[in-house]
Amino acid sequence: MPYKILIVDDNKIFLEEISEALSKYDVLTAPDGKKALDILMRPNSIDLVLLDQKMPGEKGTELIRKIRQKSKDTSIVILTAYGSKEVVLESLRAGADDFLDKVSDIETIRAVIEKIIDSKRKNRSLPESGGSGKIEEMKRYIDKNCYKRFTLENVASEVHLTPKYASRLFKEKTGLSFTDYRLKVKLEEAKKLLKSTSLSISSIAYKIGYMNPESFMRKFKDHYGRTPTEYRK
């Protein structure tokens, strides 16, 4: 499956040019921050977001913060024609991985993006062909969207399998059901948040996709033999 990139810019000509330059990737586009968030807040497999700092509505740095609330590993590169030190620092503090002057030529922009994608490729093994490859894609999708609410149907659609076949294949290859693996990923992320942040238990529950904190606390205790509060202590 090709890496997926979302380009956010209100300049149609730029969108066409950069989309063509990145044609070896799966490219999505959005003309403004609102439409970009509509895409990003749903479960997705987007690897990198390239966005303009100055757009109608929200500026790029505001969008970065919202993306980071829901996505822990999507790379973000911000483009600015206003490349002051203050804008660059604000972008990096908000969670951007890199920045580029928008006046950079298309080849320079492509080179930066390819460097980031290559780094992602080295940090994980490429999916194998056949069933094992599909499982790796499914696991990656689950890991990537652990802060969101998603179903087996969402994951199966992403890897072009029927939900029934995806469920059976996942259990055969991993020894865990889709539901059990999703729960494991979410609870492991909750453990990290309990250790590294001062977020309340309810905030952590909401962050990893639980609408009911009590349900999260019950699942956590069933899985680890102690409540989130006891674990944090």
C-alpha positions as CSV (number, residue, x, y, z in Angstrom):
1,M,0.0,0.0,0.0
2,P,1.5,3.4,-1.0
3,Y,2.2,6.0,1.7
4,K,-0.7,8.5,2.1
5,I,-0.1,12.2,2.1
6,L,-2.7,15.0,2.8
7,I,-1.9,18.4,1.3
8,V,-3.8,21.4,2.8
9,D,-3.7,24.6,0.8
10,D,-6.2,27.0,-0.8
11,N,-4.0,27.5,-3.9
12,K,-5.5,25.2,-6.6
13,I,-2.5,25.6,-8.9
14,F,-0.1,24.7,-6.1
15,L,-2.2,21.7,-5.1
16,E,-2.1,20.4,-8.7
17,E,1.6,20.9,-9.0
18,I,2.6,19.2,-5.8
19,S,0.1,16.4,-6.2
20,E,1.7,15.6,-9.6
21,A,5.2,15.8,-8.1
22,L,4.1,13.3,-5.4
23,S,2.2,11.0,-7.7
24,K,4.0,7.9,-6.5
25,Y,2.2,8.4,-3.1
26,D,-1.5,8.2,-2.4
27,V,-2.3,12.0,-2.3
28,L,-5.4,13.6,-0.7
29,T,-6.0,17.4,-0.8
30,A,-8.0,19.8,1.2
31,P,-8.5,23.6,0.5
32,D,-8.7,24.7,4.1
33,G,-8.2,23.6,7.7
34,K,-11.9,22.7,8.3
35,K,-12.0,20.2,5.5
36,A,-8.6,18.8,6.5
37,L,-9.8,18.2,10.0
38,D,-12.9,16.5,8.7
39,I,-10.5,14.0,7.0
40,L,-8.0,13.7,9.9
41,M,-10.5,13.3,12.7
42,R,-11.9,10.2,11.2
43,P,-9.9,7.0,11.4
44,N,-7.4,7.1,8.6
45,S,-4.0,5.9,7.5
46,I,-2.4,9.3,6.5
47,D,1.3,9.2,7.0
48,L,2.2,12.9,6.4
49,V,0.4,16.2,6.3
50,L,1.8,19.1,4.3
51,L,0.0,22.3,5.1
52,D,0.1,26.0,4.5
53,Q,0.5,28.3,7.4
54,K,-1.7,31.0,6.1
55,M,-5.2,29.8,4.9
56,P,-8.8,31.0,5.2
57,G,-10.0,30.3,8.7
58,E,-7.5,28.6,11.1
59,K,-3.8,29.2,10.5
60,G,-1.6,26.2,10.1
61,T,-0.2,26.2,13.6
62,E,-3.7,26.0,15.1
63,L,-4.4,23.0,12.8
64,I,-1.2,21.3,13.9
65,R,-2.3,21.4,17.6
66,K,-5.7,19.8,16.7
67,I,-4.0,17.1,14.6
68,R,-1.6,16.3,17.5
69,Q,-4.5,15.8,19.9
70,K,-5.7,12.9,17.8
71,S,-2.7,11.6,16.0
72,K,0.5,10.6,17.7
73,D,2.7,9.7,14.7
74,T,1.4,11.5,11.6
75,S,4.3,13.6,10.3
76,I,3.6,17.3,9.7
77,V,5.4,19.7,7.5
78,I,4.3,23.3,7.4
79,L,4.7,25.6,4.5
80,T,5.0,29.3,5.0
81,A,5.7,32.4,2.9
82,Y,6.1,34.2,6.1
83,G,9.2,32.4,7.3
84,S,10.0,34.5,10.3
85,K,11.7,33.0,13.3
86,E,8.6,33.4,15.3
87,V,6.4,31.5,12.9
88,V,9.0,28.7,12.6
89,L,9.3,28.4,16.4
90,E,5.5,28.4,16.8
91,S,5.1,25.7,14.2
92,L,7.7,23.4,15.9
93,R,6.2,24.0,19.4
94,A,2.8,23.1,18.0
95,G,4.2,19.8,16.9
96,A,5.4,20.2,13.3
97,D,8.2,17.8,12.2
98,D,9.7,20.2,9.7
99,F,9.0,23.5,7.9
100,L,9.6,24.9,4.4
101,D,9.4,28.3,2.8
102,K,6.5,28.2,0.3
103,V,8.7,29.9,-2.2
104,S,10.9,26.7,-2.3
105,D,10.7,24.9,-5.6
106,I,8.6,21.8,-6.0
107,E,11.7,19.6,-6.1
108,T,13.0,20.9,-2.8
109,I,9.5,20.2,-1.2
110,R,9.4,16.7,-2.7
111,A,12.9,16.0,-1.4
112,V,12.0,16.9,2.2
113,I,8.8,14.8,2.0
114,E,10.7,11.8,0.6
115,K,13.3,12.1,3.4
116,I,10.5,11.9,6.0
117,I,8.8,9.0,4.3
118,D,12.1,7.1,3.9
119,S,12.6,7.5,7.6
120,K,9.2,6.0,8.3
121,R,10.0,3.2,5.9
122,K,13.2,2.4,7.8
123,N,11.4,2.5,11.1
124,R,9.0,-0.3,10.2
125,S,9.4,-3.3,8.1
126,L,7.5,-3.2,4.8
127,P,4.4,-5.4,4.7
128,E,4.9,-8.9,3.2
129,S,2.7,-10.0,0.3
130,G,-0.4,-12.0,1.0
131,G,-2.1,-12.5,4.3
132,S,0.8,-11.5,6.5
133,G,1.1,-8.2,4.6
134,K,-2.6,-7.5,5.1
135,I,-2.3,-8.2,8.9
136,E,0.6,-5.8,9.2
137,E,-1.4,-3.1,7.4
138,M,-4.4,-3.8,9.8
139,K,-2.1,-3.6,12.8
140,R,-0.6,-0.4,11.6
141,Y,-4.0,1.1,11.1
142,I,-5.1,0.1,14.6
143,D,-1.9,1.5,16.1
144,K,-2.2,4.7,14.2
145,N,-5.8,5.4,15.2
146,C,-5.7,4.3,18.8
147,Y,-7.0,7.7,19.9
148,K,-10.1,7.3,17.7
149,R,-13.3,5.3,17.6
150,F,-13.2,2.8,14.7
151,T,-14.7,-0.5,13.8
152,L,-13.6,-3.7,12.1
153,E,-15.5,-2.4,9.0
154,N,-13.2,0.7,8.9
155,V,-10.0,-1.5,9.0
156,A,-11.3,-4.1,6.6
157,S,-12.2,-1.4,4.1
158,E,-8.7,0.2,4.3
159,V,-7.0,-3.1,3.4
160,H,-9.7,-4.1,0.8
161,L,-11.1,-7.2,2.6
162,T,-14.5,-8.1,3.7
163,P,-15.0,-7.7,7.5
164,K,-15.7,-11.4,7.9
165,Y,-12.6,-12.5,6.1
166,A,-10.4,-9.8,7.8
167,S,-11.6,-10.9,11.2
168,R,-10.8,-14.6,10.5
169,L,-7.4,-13.8,9.0
170,F,-6.5,-11.5,11.9
171,K,-7.3,-14.2,14.5
172,E,-5.4,-16.9,12.5
173,K,-2.3,-14.8,12.1
174,T,-2.1,-13.0,15.5
175,G,-3.9,-15.3,17.9
176,L,-6.0,-12.4,19.0
177,S,-9.4,-11.2,17.8
178,F,-9.6,-7.7,16.2
179,T,-11.5,-6.5,19.3
180,D,-8.8,-7.9,21.7
181,Y,-5.9,-6.4,19.7
182,R,-7.7,-3.0,19.5
183,L,-8.3,-3.1,23.3
184,K,-4.7,-4.1,24.0
185,V,-3.3,-1.1,21.9
186,K,-5.7,1.4,23.5
187,L,-4.9,0.2,27.1
188,E,-1.1,0.2,26.4
189,E,-1.5,3.8,25.2
190,A,-3.5,4.6,28.4
191,K,-0.6,3.2,30.5
192,K,1.8,5.6,28.8
193,L,-0.5,8.5,29.4
194,L,-0.9,7.6,33.1
195,K,2.9,7.4,33.5
196,S,3.9,10.5,31.5
197,T,1.0,13.0,32.0
198,S,-1.1,14.5,34.7
199,L,-4.3,14.1,32.6
200,S,-7.3,12.9,34.7
201,I,-8.6,9.4,34.3
202,S,-11.7,10.7,32.5
203,S,-9.5,12.8,30.1
204,I,-7.4,9.7,29.2
205,A,-10.5,7.7,28.6
206,Y,-11.9,10.3,26.2
207,K,-8.5,10.7,24.6
208,I,-8.3,7.0,23.6
209,G,-11.8,6.9,22.3
210,Y,-14.0,5.9,25.3
211,M,-17.2,7.8,25.6
212,N,-17.8,6.4,29.1
213,P,-14.9,6.7,31.5
214,E,-16.4,4.0,33.8
215,S,-16.2,1.5,30.9
216,F,-12.6,2.4,30.4
217,M,-11.8,1.9,34.1
218,R,-13.5,-1.4,34.1
219,K,-11.7,-2.7,31.1
220,F,-8.4,-1.5,32.5
221,K,-8.9,-3.3,35.8
222,D,-10.0,-6.5,34.0
223,H,-6.9,-6.4,31.9
224,Y,-4.2,-5.4,34.4
225,G,-5.7,-6.4,37.7
226,R,-5.7,-2.8,39.1
227,T,-7.6,0.4,38.5
228,P,-6.0,3.3,36.5
229,T,-5.6,5.2,39.7
230,E,-3.8,2.3,41.4
231,Y,-1.6,1.9,38.4
232,R,-0.6,5.5,38.4
233,K,0.3,5.4,42.0
